[in-house]
Amino acid sequence: MPRERLAMLEDKFKRKGVFFILLGRHFIGLRAQIFLVSGIMRMHPLKFLLADAFTVTFTIAVMVSIGYVGAHSLEDIGIDTSKAKYVAILLFITFFTGYLVIAHFRGKKKKNF
């Protein structure tokens, strides 16, 4: 990476690093990378911990609320979760079988050429 671009990225991270942590923690693919970049860019540990603690508190509150509301709404509408298990298993078997069939025919196609 050119030094100019690295310097630009370092400057942006110094100015907006807390925002990157607040936002990046909620994206599964970015979470580990944001933590690594915070260390590489030498972000102050206290600043990092405060931003991360705030984000975790917000995330936990939202997830627990969704779980609470969702659990009560399942009871209200009378969904039997045991039926949902069987549907999920059936969908998994269907998709896995489809994957195997497609992989089998692709393998035959490659052998013919």
DSSP file (Angstrom, degrees, kcal/mol; ACC not computed):
  #  RESIDUE AA STRUCTURE BP1 BP2  ACC     N-H-->O    O-->H-N    N-H-->O    O-->H-N    TCO  KAPPA ALPHA  PHI   PSI    X-CA   Y-CA   Z-CA
    1    1 A M              0   0    0      0, 0.0     5,-0.0     0, 0.0     0, 0.0   0.000 360.0 360.0 360.0 132.5    0.0    0.0    0.0
    2    2 A P     >  -     0   0    0      0, 0.0     4,-2.2     0, 0.0     5,-0.2  -0.276 360.0-122.4 -60.4 147.4    1.4    3.4   -0.9
    3    3 A R  H  > S+     0   0    0      1,-0.2     4,-2.6     2,-0.2     5,-0.2   0.838 110.1  57.0 -61.1 -34.9    2.6    5.5    2.1
    4    4 A E  H  > S+     0   0    0      2,-0.2     4,-2.1     1,-0.2    -1,-0.2   0.926 108.9  45.2 -63.8 -43.7    0.2    8.4    1.1
    5    5 A R  H  > S+     0   0    0      2,-0.2     4,-2.5     1,-0.2    -2,-0.2   0.907 112.6  50.9 -67.6 -41.0   -2.8    6.1    1.2
    6    6 A L  H  X S+     0   0    0     -4,-2.2     4,-2.5     1,-0.2    -2,-0.2   0.905 110.3  50.0 -61.8 -41.6   -1.7    4.6    4.5
    7    7 A A  H  X S+     0   0    0     -4,-2.6     4,-2.3     2,-0.2    -1,-0.2   0.894 110.3  50.6 -63.5 -39.6   -1.2    8.0    6.0
    8    8 A M  H  X S+     0   0    0     -4,-2.1     4,-2.4     2,-0.2    -2,-0.2   0.919 111.5  47.7 -64.0 -43.6   -4.7    9.0    4.8
    9    9 A L  H  X S+     0   0    0     -4,-2.5     4,-2.5     2,-0.2    -2,-0.2   0.899 110.9  51.0 -65.2 -40.5   -6.2    5.9    6.4
   10   10 A E  H  X S+     0   0    0     -4,-2.5     4,-2.3     2,-0.2    -1,-0.2   0.912 110.4  49.7 -61.5 -42.4   -4.4    6.5    9.7
   11   11 A D  H  X S+     0   0    0     -4,-2.3     4,-1.9     2,-0.2    -2,-0.2   0.920 111.6  48.0 -63.5 -44.1   -5.7   10.1    9.7
   12   12 A K  H  X S+     0   0    0     -4,-2.4     4,-3.1     1,-0.2    -2,-0.2   0.901 112.0  49.6 -63.1 -40.3   -9.3    9.0    9.1
   13   13 A F  H  X S+     0   0    0     -4,-2.5     4,-1.3     1,-0.2    -1,-0.2   0.873 108.7  52.3 -69.1 -34.6   -9.1    6.3   11.8
   14   14 A K  H  < S+     0   0    0     -4,-2.3    -1,-0.2    -5,-0.2    -2,-0.2   0.881 117.8  38.5 -66.1 -36.1   -7.7    8.8   14.3
   15   15 A R  H  < S+     0   0    0     -4,-1.9    -2,-0.2    -5,-0.2    -1,-0.2   0.876 134.2  20.7 -80.7 -38.6  -10.6   11.2   13.6
   16   16 A K  H  X S+     0   0    0     -4,-3.1     4,-2.1    -5,-0.2    -2,-0.2   0.090  83.2 117.7-121.0  22.3  -13.4    8.6   13.2
   17   17 A G  H  X S+     0   0    0     -4,-1.3     4,-2.0     1,-0.2     5,-0.2   0.873  77.3  52.2 -60.5 -40.0  -12.0    5.5   15.0
   18   18 A V  H  > S+     0   0    0      1,-0.2     4,-2.7     2,-0.2    -1,-0.2   0.910 108.9  51.0 -63.9 -41.8  -14.8    5.5   17.6
   19   19 A F  H  > S+     0   0    0      1,-0.2     4,-2.4     2,-0.2     5,-0.3   0.906 108.3  52.5 -60.9 -42.2  -17.4    5.7   14.9
   20   20 A F  H  X S+     0   0    0     -4,-2.1     4,-3.1     2,-0.2    -1,-0.2   0.888 111.3  46.8 -61.8 -39.0  -15.8    2.7   13.1
   21   21 A I  H  X S+     0   0    0     -4,-2.0     4,-1.7     2,-0.2    -2,-0.2   0.932 112.0  50.1 -67.9 -45.5  -15.9    0.7   16.3
   22   22 A L  H  < S+     0   0    0     -4,-2.7     4,-0.2     1,-0.2    -2,-0.2   0.884 122.9  31.8 -60.6 -39.4  -19.5    1.6   17.0
   23   23 A L  H >< S+     0   0    0     -4,-2.4     3,-1.3    -5,-0.2     4,-0.2   0.891 116.0  55.1 -85.2 -43.4  -20.6    0.6   13.5
   24   24 A G  H >< S+     0   0    0     -4,-3.1     3,-1.3    -5,-0.3     6,-0.2   0.747  94.7  68.1 -67.1 -24.8  -18.1   -2.2   12.8
   25   25 A R  T 3< S+     0   0    0     -4,-1.7    -1,-0.3     1,-0.3    -2,-0.1   0.751  96.6  55.7 -66.5 -22.8  -19.1   -4.2   15.8
   26   26 A H  T <  S+     0   0    0     -3,-1.3     2,-0.6    -4,-0.2    -1,-0.3   0.486  91.9  79.3 -90.7  -3.4  -22.5   -4.9   14.3
   27   27 A F  S X> S-     0   0    0     -3,-1.3     4,-1.6    -4,-0.2     3,-1.0  -0.928  71.2-150.2-107.4 118.3  -21.2   -6.4   11.1
   28   28 A I  T 34 S+     0   0    0     -2,-0.6     4,-0.5     1,-0.3     3,-0.2   0.869  95.3  47.7 -57.4 -42.1  -20.1  -10.0   11.6
   29   29 A G  T 34 S+     0   0    0      1,-0.2     4,-0.3     2,-0.1    -1,-0.3   0.726 116.4  43.3 -73.0 -21.1  -17.4   -9.9    8.9
   30   30 A L  T <> S+     0   0    0     -3,-1.0     4,-2.8    -6,-0.2     5,-0.3   0.639  88.5  88.0 -97.7 -16.4  -15.9   -6.6   10.1
   31   31 A R  H  X S+     0   0    0     -4,-1.6     4,-1.7     1,-0.2     5,-0.1   0.910  94.2  38.4 -55.4 -53.4  -15.9   -7.2   13.9
   32   32 A A  H  > S+     0   0    0     -4,-0.5     4,-2.2     1,-0.2    -1,-0.2   0.892 116.2  52.9 -66.9 -38.4  -12.5   -8.9   14.2
   33   33 A Q  H  > S+     0   0    0     -4,-0.3     4,-2.9     1,-0.2     5,-0.2   0.892 106.4  52.6 -65.4 -38.9  -10.9   -6.6   11.6
   34   34 A I  H  X S+     0   0    0     -4,-2.8     4,-2.1     1,-0.2    -1,-0.2   0.906 109.9  49.1 -63.2 -40.6  -12.0   -3.5   13.4
   35   35 A F  H  X S+     0   0    0     -4,-1.7     4,-1.6    -5,-0.3    -2,-0.2   0.910 112.9  47.1 -65.2 -41.7  -10.4   -4.7   16.6
   36   36 A L  H  X S+     0   0    0     -4,-2.2     4,-2.7     1,-0.2    -2,-0.2   0.929 111.8  49.6 -64.8 -45.3   -7.2   -5.5   14.8
   37   37 A V  H  X S+     0   0    0     -4,-2.9     4,-2.9     1,-0.2    -1,-0.2   0.873 105.8  58.0 -63.4 -36.2   -7.1   -2.2   13.0
   38   38 A S  H  <>S+     0   0    0     -4,-2.1     5,-2.7    -5,-0.2    -1,-0.2   0.913 111.5  41.8 -59.7 -41.6   -7.7   -0.4   16.3
   39   39 A G  H ><5S+     0   0    0     -4,-1.6     3,-1.2     3,-0.2    -2,-0.2   0.909 114.4  50.1 -70.8 -42.0   -4.6   -2.0   17.7
   40   40 A I  H 3<5S+     0   0    0     -4,-2.7    -2,-0.2     1,-0.3    -1,-0.2   0.882 110.5  49.9 -64.2 -38.8   -2.5   -1.5   14.6
   41   41 A M  T 3<5S-     0   0    0     -4,-2.9    -1,-0.3    -5,-0.2    -2,-0.2   0.382 114.0-121.4 -82.2   5.1   -3.4    2.1   14.5
   42   42 A R  T < 5 -     0   0    0     -3,-1.2    -3,-0.2     1,-0.2     2,-0.2   0.895  40.2-175.5  56.8  47.3   -2.5    2.5   18.1
   43   43 A M      < -     0   0    0     -5,-2.7    -1,-0.2    -6,-0.2   -29,-0.0  -0.493  39.5 -95.1 -68.8 141.9   -5.8    3.6   19.4
   44   44 A H     >  -     0   0    0     -2,-0.2     4,-2.3     1,-0.1     3,-0.2  -0.391  31.7-133.6 -60.4 129.2   -5.7    4.5   23.0
   45   45 A P  H  > S+     0   0    0      0, 0.0     4,-2.9     0, 0.0     5,-0.2   0.853 103.6  51.6 -57.4 -38.3   -7.0    1.4   25.0
   46   46 A L  H  > S+     0   0    0      2,-0.2     4,-2.4     1,-0.2     5,-0.2   0.911 109.7  49.3 -66.3 -40.9   -9.3    3.4   27.2
   47   47 A K  H  > S+     0   0    0     -3,-0.2     4,-2.1     2,-0.2    -1,-0.2   0.911 113.4  47.4 -62.2 -43.1  -10.9    5.1   24.2
   48   48 A F  H  X S+     0   0    0     -4,-2.3     4,-2.7     2,-0.2     5,-0.2   0.937 112.4  48.5 -63.5 -47.5  -11.4    1.7   22.5
   49   49 A L  H  X S+     0   0    0     -4,-2.9     4,-2.7     1,-0.2    -2,-0.2   0.881 111.6  49.5 -64.0 -38.9  -12.8    0.0   25.7
   50   50 A L  H  X S+     0   0    0     -4,-2.4     4,-2.2     2,-0.2    -1,-0.2   0.924 113.4  45.6 -66.0 -43.7  -15.3    2.9   26.3
   51   51 A A  H  X S+     0   0    0     -4,-2.1     4,-2.1    -5,-0.2    -2,-0.2   0.919 116.0  46.4 -64.7 -42.7  -16.5    2.8   22.7
   52   52 A D  H  X S+     0   0    0     -4,-2.7     4,-2.7     2,-0.2    -2,-0.2   0.902 111.3  51.3 -67.2 -41.1  -16.8   -1.0   22.7
   53   53 A A  H  X S+     0   0    0     -4,-2.7     4,-2.4    -5,-0.2    -1,-0.2   0.901 110.1  49.7 -63.5 -41.1  -18.5   -1.1   26.1
   54   54 A F  H  X S+     0   0    0     -4,-2.2     4,-2.2     2,-0.2    -1,-0.2   0.932 112.9  46.9 -61.7 -45.3  -21.1    1.5   24.9
   55   55 A T  H  X S+     0   0    0     -4,-2.1     4,-2.8     1,-0.2    -2,-0.2   0.903 111.6  50.3 -64.8 -42.4  -21.7   -0.6   21.7
   56   56 A V  H  X S+     0   0    0     -4,-2.7     4,-2.9     2,-0.2     5,-0.3   0.919 109.5  51.2 -63.0 -43.1  -22.0   -3.8   23.7
   57   57 A T  H  X S+     0   0    0     -4,-2.4     4,-2.0     1,-0.2    -1,-0.2   0.923 113.1  45.3 -60.1 -44.9  -24.5   -2.3   26.1
   58   58 A F  H  X S+     0   0    0     -4,-2.2     4,-2.3     2,-0.2    -2,-0.2   0.931 113.8  49.2 -63.8 -46.3  -26.6   -1.0   23.2
   59   59 A T  H  X S+     0   0    0     -4,-2.8     4,-2.7     1,-0.2     5,-0.2   0.920 111.5  48.2 -62.0 -45.7  -26.4   -4.4   21.3
   60   60 A I  H  X S+     0   0    0     -4,-2.9     4,-2.7     1,-0.2     5,-0.3   0.914 110.9  51.3 -63.4 -42.0  -27.4   -6.4   24.4
   61   61 A A  H  X S+     0   0    0     -4,-2.0     4,-1.9    -5,-0.3    -1,-0.2   0.920 113.1  45.2 -61.1 -43.5  -30.3   -4.2   25.2
   62   62 A V  H  X S+     0   0    0     -4,-2.3     4,-2.5     2,-0.2    -2,-0.2   0.933 114.7  47.2 -66.6 -45.9  -31.7   -4.4   21.6
   63   63 A M  H  X S+     0   0    0     -4,-2.7     4,-2.4     1,-0.2    -2,-0.2   0.900 112.8  48.1 -65.9 -41.3  -31.2   -8.2   21.4
   64   64 A V  H  X S+     0   0    0     -4,-2.7     4,-2.6    -5,-0.2    -1,-0.2   0.906 112.3  50.4 -65.4 -40.1  -32.8   -8.9   24.7
   65   65 A S  H  X S+     0   0    0     -4,-1.9     4,-2.7    -5,-0.3     5,-0.3   0.923 110.9  48.1 -63.1 -44.0  -35.7   -6.7   23.8
   66   66 A I  H  X S+     0   0    0     -4,-2.5     4,-2.9     1,-0.2    -2,-0.2   0.919 113.1  48.5 -62.8 -43.0  -36.2   -8.4   20.5
   67   67 A G  H  X S+     0   0    0     -4,-2.4     4,-2.5     2,-0.2    -2,-0.2   0.905 112.1  48.9 -62.9 -41.9  -36.0  -11.8   22.2
   68   68 A Y  H  X S+     0   0    0     -4,-2.6     4,-1.8     2,-0.2    -2,-0.2   0.941 116.1  41.7 -63.6 -48.9  -38.5  -10.8   24.9
   69   69 A V  H  X S+     0   0    0     -4,-2.7     4,-2.0     1,-0.2    -2,-0.2   0.909 115.7  50.8 -66.0 -41.7  -41.0   -9.4   22.4
   70   70 A G  H  X S+     0   0    0     -4,-2.9     4,-1.7    -5,-0.3    -2,-0.2   0.888 108.2  51.3 -65.2 -39.5  -40.5  -12.3   20.0
   71   71 A A  H  X S+     0   0    0     -4,-2.5     4,-1.4     1,-0.2    -1,-0.2   0.900 112.7  45.5 -65.6 -40.7  -41.0  -15.0   22.7
   72   72 A H  H  X S+     0   0    0     -4,-1.8     4,-2.0     1,-0.2    -1,-0.2   0.839 109.8  54.3 -73.4 -31.0  -44.3  -13.4   23.8
   73   73 A S  H  X S+     0   0    0     -4,-2.0     4,-2.2     2,-0.2    -1,-0.2   0.840 103.9  55.9 -72.4 -30.0  -45.6  -12.9   20.3
   74   74 A L  H  X>S+     0   0    0     -4,-1.7     5,-1.6     2,-0.2     4,-0.9   0.912 110.0  45.9 -64.3 -41.0  -45.0  -16.6   19.6
   75   75 A E  H  <5S+     0   0    0     -4,-1.4    -2,-0.2     1,-0.2     3,-0.2   0.894 111.6  53.1 -66.5 -38.8  -47.2  -17.5   22.5
   76   76 A D  H  <5S+     0   0    0     -4,-2.0    -2,-0.2     1,-0.2    -1,-0.2   0.903 114.2  39.3 -65.8 -41.4  -49.8  -15.0   21.5
   77   77 A I  H  <5S-     0   0    0     -4,-2.2    -1,-0.2    -5,-0.1    -2,-0.2   0.549 108.3-125.4 -89.8  -5.3  -50.2  -16.3   17.9
   78   78 A G  T  <5 +     0   0    0     -4,-0.9     2,-0.4     1,-0.2    -3,-0.2   0.808  42.1 171.5  74.5  31.3  -49.9  -19.9   19.1
   79   79 A I      < -     0   0    0     -5,-1.6     2,-0.8    -6,-0.2    -1,-0.2  -0.610  29.6-137.7 -75.6 129.4  -47.1  -21.1   16.9
   80   80 A D    >>  -     0   0    0     -2,-0.4     4,-1.0     1,-0.2     3,-0.9  -0.797   9.9-159.2 -88.1 113.7  -45.9  -24.6   17.8
   81   81 A T  H 3> S+     0   0    0     -2,-0.8     4,-1.5     1,-0.2    -1,-0.2   0.717  85.8  68.2 -70.7 -19.2  -42.2  -24.4   17.7
   82   82 A S  H 3> S+     0   0    0      1,-0.2     4,-1.4     2,-0.2    -1,-0.2   0.868  99.2  51.2 -67.2 -33.0  -41.9  -28.2   17.4
   83   83 A K  H <> S+     0   0    0     -3,-0.9     4,-2.0     1,-0.2    -1,-0.2   0.878 105.0  56.4 -68.0 -36.7  -43.4  -27.9   13.9
   84   84 A A  H  X S+     0   0    0     -4,-1.0     4,-2.5     1,-0.2    -1,-0.2   0.859 102.2  56.9 -63.5 -34.6  -40.9  -25.3   13.0
   85   85 A K  H  X S+     0   0    0     -4,-1.5     4,-2.4     2,-0.2    -1,-0.2   0.932 107.6  47.0 -59.7 -46.0  -38.1  -27.7   13.9
   86   86 A Y  H  X S+     0   0    0     -4,-1.4     4,-2.4     1,-0.2    -2,-0.2   0.870 111.4  50.7 -66.9 -36.3  -39.4  -30.2   11.4
   87   87 A V  H  X S+     0   0    0     -4,-2.0     4,-2.6     2,-0.2    -1,-0.2   0.916 110.4  49.8 -65.4 -42.7  -39.7  -27.6    8.7
   88   88 A A  H  X S+     0   0    0     -4,-2.5     4,-2.3     2,-0.2    -2,-0.2   0.907 111.9  48.0 -63.5 -41.6  -36.1  -26.4    9.3
   89   89 A I  H  X S+     0   0    0     -4,-2.4     4,-2.5     2,-0.2    -2,-0.2   0.920 111.9  49.9 -64.7 -43.4  -34.9  -30.0    9.1
   90   90 A L  H  X S+     0   0    0     -4,-2.4     4,-2.4     1,-0.2    -2,-0.2   0.906 111.3  48.6 -62.3 -42.3  -36.8  -30.6    5.9
   91   91 A L  H  X S+     0   0    0     -4,-2.6     4,-2.7     2,-0.2     5,-0.2   0.907 111.0  50.8 -63.7 -41.6  -35.5  -27.4    4.3
   92   92 A F  H  X S+     0   0    0     -4,-2.3     4,-2.6     2,-0.2     5,-0.2   0.937 111.7  46.6 -61.2 -46.9  -31.9  -28.4    5.3
   93   93 A I  H  X S+     0   0    0     -4,-2.5     4,-2.5     2,-0.2     5,-0.2   0.906 113.1  50.3 -62.5 -41.5  -32.3  -31.9    3.7
   94   94 A T  H  X S+     0   0    0     -4,-2.4     4,-2.4    -5,-0.2    -2,-0.2   0.939 113.9  43.1 -63.1 -48.0  -33.8  -30.4    0.6
   95   95 A F  H  X S+     0   0    0     -4,-2.7     4,-2.4     2,-0.2    -2,-0.2   0.890 114.5  50.4 -67.1 -38.2  -31.1  -27.8    0.1
   96   96 A F  H  X S+     0   0    0     -4,-2.6     4,-2.3    -5,-0.2    -2,-0.2   0.910 111.5  48.1 -66.3 -41.5  -28.3  -30.3    0.9
   97   97 A T  H  X S+     0   0    0     -4,-2.5     4,-2.4    -5,-0.2    -2,-0.2   0.915 111.6  50.4 -64.1 -42.8  -29.7  -32.8   -1.6
   98   98 A G  H  X S+     0   0    0     -4,-2.4     4,-2.6    -5,-0.2     5,-0.2   0.908 109.5  51.3 -61.1 -41.7  -30.0  -30.1   -4.2
   99   99 A Y  H  X S+     0   0    0     -4,-2.4     4,-2.7     1,-0.2    -2,-0.2   0.924 110.4  48.4 -60.9 -44.9  -26.4  -29.1   -3.6
  100  100 A L  H  X S+     0   0    0     -4,-2.3     4,-2.2     2,-0.2    -2,-0.2   0.898 111.9  49.2 -64.0 -40.2  -25.2  -32.7   -4.0
  101  101 A V  H  X S+     0   0    0     -4,-2.4     4,-2.3     2,-0.2     5,-0.2   0.935 113.1  46.3 -64.7 -46.3  -27.2  -33.1   -7.2
  102  102 A I  H  X S+     0   0    0     -4,-2.6     4,-2.3     1,-0.2     5,-0.2   0.920 113.1  49.5 -62.9 -43.4  -25.8  -29.9   -8.7
  103  103 A A  H  X S+     0   0    0     -4,-2.7     4,-2.0    -5,-0.2    -1,-0.2   0.880 110.0  52.5 -63.1 -37.4  -22.2  -30.8   -7.6
  104  104 A H  H  X S+     0   0    0     -4,-2.2     4,-1.8    -5,-0.2    -2,-0.2   0.937 112.0  43.8 -64.0 -47.2  -22.6  -34.2   -9.2
  105  105 A F  H  X S+     0   0    0     -4,-2.3     4,-2.0     1,-0.2    -2,-0.2   0.849 112.1  52.7 -70.9 -33.0  -23.8  -32.9  -12.5
  106  106 A R  H  X S+     0   0    0     -4,-2.3     4,-2.0    -5,-0.2    -1,-0.2   0.892 108.2  52.2 -65.6 -38.4  -21.1  -30.2  -12.6
  107  107 A G  H  X S+     0   0    0     -4,-2.0     4,-1.5     1,-0.2    -2,-0.2   0.882 109.5  48.6 -64.2 -39.0  -18.5  -32.8  -11.9
  108  108 A K  H  X S+     0   0    0     -4,-1.8     4,-1.5     2,-0.2    -1,-0.2   0.877 108.8  54.4 -67.6 -37.8  -19.8  -34.9  -14.9
  109  109 A K  H  X S+     0   0    0     -4,-2.0     4,-0.9     1,-0.2    -2,-0.2   0.910 107.8  49.0 -62.5 -43.2  -19.7  -31.8  -17.1
  110  110 A K  H  < S+     0   0    0     -4,-2.0     3,-0.4     1,-0.2    -1,-0.2   0.847 108.7  53.4 -66.6 -34.4  -16.1  -31.1  -16.3
  111  111 A K  H  < S+     0   0    0     -4,-1.5    -1,-0.2     1,-0.2    -2,-0.2   0.824 104.5  56.1 -69.8 -30.8  -15.1  -34.7  -17.0
  112  112 A N  H  <        0   0    0     -4,-1.5    -1,-0.2     1,-0.2    -2,-0.2   0.742 360.0 360.0 -73.7 -22.9  -16.7  -34.6  -20.5
  113  113 A F     <        0   0    0     -4,-0.9    -1,-0.2    -3,-0.4    -2,-0.2   0.457 360.0 360.0 -94.6 360.0  -14.7  -31.6  -21.6
